[in-house]
Amino acid sequence: MDLGQNMNSSIEYTRKFFVDLSRLAVLVILNIIPIVNLIVAGYYVKTIRETPSSDSPPRLEQYGDLWVDGLKIVIAIIAYMIVPLVLIVVGASSLFAGFTWGAYGPGIVMLPAGLGVTLLIAGVILAFAVAIIMAMAVVHMVKTGSFGKAFAVDEILGIIGKIGWGEYILWLIIVFVFAVTVGAVGQIPAIGWIISLVISPVFGVFTSRSAALMYTDAVSLGAATAAPAAPSEKKFCMACGAQIPKGATYCPLCGKSQ
């Protein structure tokens, strides 16, 4: 499916999230509790794992397993971002130390101002570059069931290549705009923070579903290109009628379970 179909499908999927308001309420509450909120991240993992075989958001259960899955996501993100963050912190700190040299005396070891700026800029650029890969790396980790696959950069770049770099970057921009919008809503006086608390898990489910759909489309395309099935090894989707590989458990075109 193209990006427009992806977005429409993900919006329709997320709309079903409001069928069970008790589930949403629990996620909102869990999301505001430090450490415990890893359960919410684990719920996003479950959303990715069940895409596209399920047409509705997953049930909220097995909290311990969800917490562990959420912890894996956080560890993977930290591992990806540790170098950019170090560069940003060191570069910014060197500039701050330069401004406060007179107050704190000569005991502070400073980097030259030019080097500090260079490290800061390099850290920001690297953070953006890493974030581009990291989004699909998380999905790759979940779909393969292997934590190490989060760092299989060659495989991840190959998947992004099958999606199409232009379409993938456009998807990232759209998700970023949505995220900024959610943040802006949170700035509405008095009620903004409440609206933001409700929207945040909904946005997380939408993003997880959309990313997983892109991934499954790319993987299905790669499998079909690598090993085209013989006519006798084909079947037709029960939902849309498209011709698909005989062993497919879901339709690469419409995502319906077979």
One Martini backbone bead per residue (centre of mass of N, CA, C, O) as a GRO file, in nm:
protein
  258
    1MET     BB    1   0.100   0.034   0.016
    2ASP     BB    2   0.063   0.350   0.031
    3LEU     BB    3   0.080   0.624   0.227
    4GLY     BB    4  -0.220   0.690   0.224
    5GLN     BB    5  -0.319   0.405   0.303
    6ASN     BB    6  -0.165   0.386   0.561
    7MET     BB    7  -0.298   0.625   0.709
    8ASN     BB    8  -0.593   0.535   0.684
    9SER     BB    9  -0.555   0.261   0.824
   10SER     BB   10  -0.439   0.376   1.093
   11ILE     BB   11  -0.680   0.553   1.165
   12GLU     BB   12  -0.892   0.329   1.173
   13TYR     BB   13  -0.751   0.164   1.389
   14THR     BB   14  -0.740   0.391   1.609
   15ARG     BB   15  -1.046   0.438   1.633
   16LYS     BB   16  -1.089   0.156   1.785
   17PHE     BB   17  -0.963   0.251   2.058
   18PHE     BB   18  -1.254   0.388   2.155
   19VAL     BB   19  -1.427   0.139   2.229
   20ASP     BB   20  -1.219   0.108   2.484
   21LEU     BB   21  -1.197   0.327   2.745
   22SER     BB   22  -1.058   0.163   2.969
   23ARG     BB   23  -0.793   0.117   2.822
   24LEU     BB   24  -0.719   0.413   2.788
   25ALA     BB   25  -0.720   0.489   3.088
   26VAL     BB   26  -0.493   0.299   3.175
   27LEU     BB   27  -0.273   0.414   2.989
   28VAL     BB   28  -0.278   0.700   3.099
   29ILE     BB   29  -0.197   0.626   3.389
   30LEU     BB   30   0.066   0.468   3.325
   31ASN     BB   31   0.212   0.710   3.165
   32ILE     BB   32   0.258   0.888   3.452
   33ILE     BB   33   0.441   0.648   3.557
   34PRO     BB   34   0.730   0.581   3.646
   35ILE     BB   35   0.840   0.284   3.484
   36VAL     BB   36   0.548   0.184   3.437
   37ASN     BB   37   0.540   0.316   3.139
   38LEU     BB   38   0.661   0.065   2.990
   39ILE     BB   39   0.392  -0.068   2.926
   40VAL     BB   40   0.317   0.120   2.695
   41ALA     BB   41   0.555   0.046   2.515
   42GLY     BB   42   0.468  -0.256   2.506
   43TYR     BB   43   0.203  -0.197   2.355
   44TYR     BB   44   0.339  -0.105   2.096
   45VAL     BB   45   0.475  -0.372   2.042
   46LYS     BB   46   0.211  -0.532   2.011
   47THR     BB   47   0.111  -0.374   1.769
   48ILE     BB   48   0.342  -0.453   1.582
   49ARG     BB   49   0.321  -0.765   1.606
   50GLU     BB   50  -0.002  -0.769   1.502
   51THR     BB   51   0.100  -0.657   1.241
   52PRO     BB   52  -0.167  -0.725   1.013
   53SER     BB   53  -0.350  -0.956   1.152
   54SER     BB   54  -0.485  -0.715   1.299
   55ASP     BB   55  -0.770  -0.474   1.314
   56SER     BB   56  -0.713  -0.434   1.625
   57PRO     BB   57  -0.633  -0.338   1.908
   58PRO     BB   58  -0.492  -0.465   2.167
   59ARG     BB   59  -0.491  -0.613   2.447
   60LEU     BB   60  -0.473  -0.545   2.800
   61GLU     BB   61  -0.206  -0.756   2.902
   62GLN     BB   62   0.050  -0.882   3.047
   63TYR     BB   63   0.234  -0.660   3.203
   64GLY     BB   64   0.513  -0.788   3.232
   65ASP     BB   65   0.571  -0.826   2.929
   66LEU     BB   66   0.534  -0.531   2.851
   67TRP     BB   67   0.762  -0.418   3.025
   68VAL     BB   68   0.993  -0.570   2.890
   69ASP     BB   69   0.945  -0.461   2.605
   70GLY     BB   70   0.983  -0.163   2.686
   71LEU     BB   71   1.275  -0.190   2.787
   72LYS     BB   72   1.401  -0.270   2.517
   73ILE     BB   73   1.339  -0.010   2.373
   74VAL     BB   74   1.496   0.181   2.558
   75ILE     BB   75   1.773   0.049   2.524
   76ALA     BB   76   1.793   0.086   2.219
   77ILE     BB   77   1.772   0.396   2.219
   78ILE     BB   78   2.017   0.452   2.398
   79ALA     BB   79   2.226   0.310   2.219
   80TYR     BB   80   2.181   0.503   1.977
   81MET     BB   81   2.206   0.795   2.155
   82ILE     BB   82   2.473   0.814   2.320
   83VAL     BB   83   2.669   0.960   2.129
   84PRO     BB   84   2.510   1.218   2.060
   85LEU     BB   85   2.471   1.305   2.359
   86VAL     BB   86   2.768   1.338   2.431
   87LEU     BB   87   2.830   1.556   2.222
   88ILE     BB   88   2.619   1.760   2.318
   89VAL     BB   89   2.709   1.787   2.615
   90VAL     BB   90   3.005   1.862   2.570
   91GLY     BB   91   2.958   2.105   2.386
   92ALA     BB   92   2.766   2.267   2.575
   93SER     BB   93   2.949   2.267   2.829
   94SER     BB   94   3.186   2.426   2.707
   95LEU     BB   95   3.021   2.685   2.664
   96PHE     BB   96   2.929   2.726   2.956
   97ALA     BB   97   3.214   2.735   3.080
   98GLY     BB   98   3.299   2.987   2.925
   99PHE     BB   99   3.085   3.182   3.062
  100THR     BB  100   3.190   3.074   3.376
  101TRP     BB  101   3.494   3.121   3.433
  102GLY     BB  102   3.499   3.352   3.644
  103ALA     BB  103   3.324   3.209   3.871
  104TYR     BB  104   3.503   2.914   3.884
  105GLY     BB  105   3.766   2.924   3.758
  106PRO     BB  106   4.066   2.731   3.659
  107GLY     BB  107   3.950   2.426   3.720
  108ILE     BB  108   3.835   2.416   3.445
  109VAL     BB  109   3.799   2.207   3.168
  110MET     BB  110   3.837   2.330   2.844
  111LEU     BB  111   3.721   2.369   2.543
  112PRO     BB  112   3.735   2.493   2.266
  113ALA     BB  113   3.493   2.670   2.124
  114GLY     BB  114   3.508   2.545   1.840
  115LEU     BB  115   3.489   2.246   1.936
  116GLY     BB  116   3.221   2.267   2.085
  117VAL     BB  117   3.049   2.342   1.839
  118THR     BB  118   3.122   2.098   1.668
  119LEU     BB  119   3.009   1.882   1.862
  120LEU     BB  120   2.721   1.988   1.871
  121ILE     BB  121   2.656   1.964   1.569
  122ALA     BB  122   2.733   1.667   1.536
  123GLY     BB  123   2.524   1.559   1.741
  124VAL     BB  124   2.268   1.659   1.597
  125ILE     BB  125   2.312   1.520   1.326
  126LEU     BB  126   2.340   1.232   1.440
  127ALA     BB  127   2.061   1.219   1.574
  128PHE     BB  128   1.900   1.237   1.311
  129ALA     BB  129   2.027   0.991   1.167
  130VAL     BB  130   1.952   0.783   1.387
  131ALA     BB  131   1.643   0.828   1.391
  132ILE     BB  132   1.589   0.718   1.109
  133ILE     BB  133   1.678   0.424   1.179
  134MET     BB  134   1.536   0.364   1.458
  135ALA     BB  135   1.242   0.334   1.377
  136MET     BB  136   1.295   0.059   1.211
  137ALA     BB  137   1.459  -0.097   1.425
  138VAL     BB  138   1.229  -0.154   1.621
  139VAL     BB  139   1.055  -0.318   1.425
  140HIS     BB  140   1.268  -0.533   1.359
  141MET     BB  141   1.294  -0.643   1.645
  142VAL     BB  142   0.998  -0.730   1.681
  143LYS     BB  143   0.953  -0.908   1.420
  144THR     BB  144   1.210  -1.105   1.490
  145GLY     BB  145   1.263  -1.141   1.812
  146SER     BB  146   1.541  -0.957   1.820
  147PHE     BB  147   1.751  -0.745   1.974
  148GLY     BB  148   1.997  -0.744   1.772
  149LYS     BB  149   1.828  -0.637   1.517
  150ALA     BB  150   1.843  -0.331   1.597
  151PHE     BB  151   2.169  -0.348   1.478
  152ALA     BB  152   2.101  -0.429   1.172
  153VAL     BB  153   2.176  -0.204   0.952
  154ASP     BB  154   2.168  -0.339   0.674
  155GLU     BB  155   1.879  -0.447   0.698
  156ILE     BB  156   1.740  -0.175   0.756
  157LEU     BB  157   1.830  -0.030   0.496
  158GLY     BB  158   1.693  -0.235   0.309
  159ILE     BB  159   1.403  -0.178   0.402
  160ILE     BB  160   1.402   0.123   0.335
  161GLY     BB  161   1.462   0.080   0.035
  162LYS     BB  162   1.189  -0.069  -0.022
  163ILE     BB  163   1.011   0.166   0.060
  164GLY     BB  164   1.160   0.434   0.026
  165TRP     BB  165   1.314   0.717   0.105
  166GLY     BB  166   1.101   0.928   0.036
  167GLU     BB  167   0.862   0.795   0.187
  168TYR     BB  168   1.000   0.768   0.463
  169ILE     BB  169   1.061   1.068   0.514
  170LEU     BB  170   0.770   1.161   0.489
  171TRP     BB  171   0.669   0.996   0.726
  172LEU     BB  172   0.847   1.132   0.941
  173ILE     BB  173   0.733   1.415   0.901
  174ILE     BB  174   0.441   1.350   0.974
  175VAL     BB  175   0.500   1.244   1.258
  176PHE     BB  176   0.633   1.504   1.357
  177VAL     BB  177   0.388   1.688   1.321
  178PHE     BB  178   0.207   1.533   1.513
  179ALA     BB  179   0.389   1.565   1.763
  180VAL     BB  180   0.380   1.874   1.771
  181THR     BB  181   0.075   1.893   1.803
  182VAL     BB  182   0.058   1.749   2.071
  183GLY     BB  183   0.240   1.954   2.217
  184ALA     BB  184   0.061   2.204   2.162
  185VAL     BB  185  -0.191   2.107   2.312
  186GLY     BB  186  -0.041   2.103   2.595
  187GLN     BB  187  -0.045   2.443   2.598
  188ILE     BB  188  -0.317   2.463   2.684
  189PRO     BB  189  -0.490   2.613   2.902
  190ALA     BB  190  -0.563   2.390   3.175
  191ILE     BB  191  -0.638   2.136   2.943
  192GLY     BB  192  -0.388   2.041   2.778
  193TRP     BB  193  -0.266   1.812   2.959
  194ILE     BB  194  -0.510   1.625   2.938
  195ILE     BB  195  -0.519   1.589   2.633
  196SER     BB  196  -0.227   1.482   2.608
  197LEU     BB  197  -0.264   1.224   2.778
  198VAL     BB  198  -0.471   1.099   2.576
  199ILE     BB  199  -0.314   1.124   2.300
  200SER     BB  200  -0.041   0.979   2.333
  201PRO     BB  201  -0.128   0.673   2.310
  202VAL     BB  202  -0.270   0.710   2.039
  203PHE     BB  203  -0.020   0.801   1.880
  204GLY     BB  204   0.147   0.545   1.938
  205VAL     BB  205  -0.040   0.349   1.789
  206PHE     BB  206  -0.035   0.481   1.515
  207THR     BB  207   0.272   0.469   1.464
  208SER     BB  208   0.306   0.162   1.499
  209ARG     BB  209   0.117   0.076   1.274
  210SER     BB  210   0.245   0.230   1.037
  211ALA     BB  211   0.532   0.111   1.060
  212ALA     BB  212   0.445  -0.190   1.030
  213LEU     BB  213   0.325  -0.165   0.747
  214MET     BB  214   0.582  -0.080   0.604
  215TYR     BB  215   0.746  -0.327   0.678
  216THR     BB  216   0.565  -0.556   0.559
  217ASP     BB  217   0.573  -0.454   0.271
  218ALA     BB  218   0.882  -0.476   0.234
  219VAL     BB  219   0.915  -0.776   0.304
  220SER     BB  220   0.719  -0.887   0.091
  221LEU     BB  221   0.868  -0.769  -0.151
  222GLY     BB  222   1.138  -0.913  -0.099
  223ALA     BB  223   1.028  -1.205  -0.113
  224ALA     BB  224   0.909  -1.186  -0.403
  225THR     BB  225   1.182  -1.108  -0.542
  226ALA     BB  226   1.364  -1.347  -0.442
  227ALA     BB  227   1.092  -1.566  -0.459
  228PRO     BB  228   0.912  -1.652  -0.697
  229ALA     BB  229   0.620  -1.792  -0.744
  230ALA     BB  230   0.458  -2.032  -0.860
  231PRO     BB  231   0.148  -2.073  -0.980
  232SER     BB  232   0.093  -2.322  -0.775
  233GLU     BB  233   0.189  -2.111  -0.521
  234LYS     BB  234  -0.086  -1.971  -0.535
  235LYS     BB  235  -0.321  -1.725  -0.408
  236PHE     BB  236  -0.619  -1.574  -0.272
  237CYS     BB  237  -0.755  -1.322  -0.127
  238MET     BB  238  -1.034  -1.312   0.088
  239ALA     BB  239  -1.080  -0.992   0.060
  240CYS     BB  240  -0.944  -0.870  -0.238
  241GLY     BB  241  -0.818  -1.103  -0.453
  242ALA     BB  242  -0.529  -1.117  -0.445
  243GLN     BB  243  -0.229  -1.235  -0.547
  244ILE     BB  244  -0.061  -1.478  -0.340
  245PRO     BB  245   0.122  -1.650  -0.151
  246LYS     BB  246   0.050  -1.957  -0.025
  247GLY     BB  247   0.200  -1.899   0.274
  248ALA     BB  248   0.038  -1.664   0.348
  249THR     BB  249  -0.106  -1.490   0.643
  250TYR     BB  250  -0.110  -1.225   0.467
  251CYS     BB  251  -0.183  -0.945   0.286
  252PRO     BB  252   0.026  -0.721   0.119
  253LEU     BB  253  -0.206  -0.520   0.034
  254CYS     BB  254  -0.442  -0.524   0.286
  255GLY     BB  255  -0.363  -0.711   0.559
  256LYS     BB  256  -0.525  -0.959   0.569
  257SER     BB  257  -0.619  -1.239   0.705
  258GLN     BB  258  -0.595  -1.605   0.606
   0.00000   0.00000   0.00000
